[in-house]
Amino acid sequence: MGTHAHTHDRGEGCCTAPDVLARAERLCRERDLQFTRLRREVLETVAAARGPLGAYDIAERLSLPGRRVAAVSVYRALDFLTELGLVHRIASRNAFVSCAHDHGAAEGLVFLICRSCGGIDETTAPEVEAGLDRALARAGFRPASRILEVEGECGACRDRASEG
């Protein structure tokens, strides 16, 4: 389907915490941005998760006795991380996944969300993007972002179902 596919549900491959953190440090250094302790902790938490996390889940994981992290602070950190392409928001889940690779400026993303296991794969689909570009041009619409979400069943779950 696409030019690349990355899994966001197993904590492996492109989205390991060290890869994501190294990319974050590099981007912040190159752009002269602050990679604050909270931003780092939020990114580490999302990168270490085995699936998408919501802001309240992240705040809960970061809160310790005597140190409560407010969800509004987590949302601010997530906004920063999203703008840098370090995390992606899964709108249908109101949750976030990490990403350690660079996307092209006009590269639209397609998230494949498995209803059975909850896994999320990321891919691109140039043929879908081309059709979407034409439809947007006809409508005179300029999108701020282009992320599509498709729900269904992943290959691993289909394979397990056919074995049983």
Residue pairs with C-beta under 8 A, 6 or more apart in sequence:
1 110
1 123
1 125
2 110
2 123
2 124
2 125
2 126
3 123
3 124
3 126
4 101
4 122
4 123
4 124
5 121
5 122
5 123
6 13
6 14
6 15
6 99
6 101
6 121
6 122
6 123
7 13
7 15
7 119
7 120
7 121
7 122
8 15
8 51
8 52
8 97
8 98
8 99
8 119
8 120
8 121
8 122
9 50
9 51
9 114
9 117
9 118
9 119
9 120
9 121
10 50
10 119
11 17
11 47
11 48
11 49
11 50
14 99
14 100
14 101
15 47
15 97
15 98
15 99
15 100
16 47
16 100
17 44
17 47
17 48
17 98
19 100
20 43
20 47
20 86
20 98
20 99
20 100
21 40
21 43
21 44
21 47
22 100
23 86
23 100
23 101
23 102
24 35
24 39
24 40
24 43
24 81
24 84
24 86
25 35
27 33
27 84
27 86
28 34
28 35
28 84
31 84
33 80
33 84
36 77
38 62
38 69
38 73
38 74
38 77
39 77
39 80
39 81
41 62
42 58
42 62
42 74
42 77
42 78
42 81
43 77
43 81
43 86
43 87
43 98
45 53
45 58
45 61
45 62
46 53
46 58
46 81
46 87
46 96
46 97
46 98
47 98
47 100
49 97
49 98
51 95
51 97
51 118
51 119
51 120
52 90
52 93
52 95
52 96
52 97
52 120
53 61
53 95
53 96
53 97
54 93
54 94
54 95
54 96
55 71
55 74
55 75
55 78
55 96
56 71
56 74
57 95
58 69
58 74
58 78
58 96
59 69
59 70
59 71
59 73
59 74
62 69
62 74
63 69
78 87
78 89
78 96
81 87
81 96
82 88
82 89
82 96
85 99
85 102
85 103
86 98
86 99
86 100
87 96
87 97
87 98
87 99
88 96
88 97
88 98
88 99
88 109
88 111
88 122
88 147
89 95
89 96
89 147
90 96
90 97
90 111
90 113
90 120
90 149
91 147
91 149
92 113
92 149
92 151
93 113
97 120
97 122
99 122
103 109
106 129
107 124
107 129
108 124
108 125
108 128
108 129
108 132
108 146
108 147
108 148
109 122
109 123
109 124
109 146
109 147
109 148
110 122
110 123
110 124
110 125
110 128
110 147
110 148
110 149
110 150
111 120
111 121
111 122
111 147
111 148
111 149
111 150
112 120
112 121
112 122
112 123
112 150
112 152
112 154
113 119
113 120
113 149
113 150
113 151
113 152
114 120
114 121
114 151
114 152
114 153
114 154
114 157
115 151
115 152
115 153
116 153
116 154
116 157
116 161
117 154
117 156
117 157
119 154
119 156
121 154
125 148
128 148
129 146
132 146
136 142
136 143
153 161
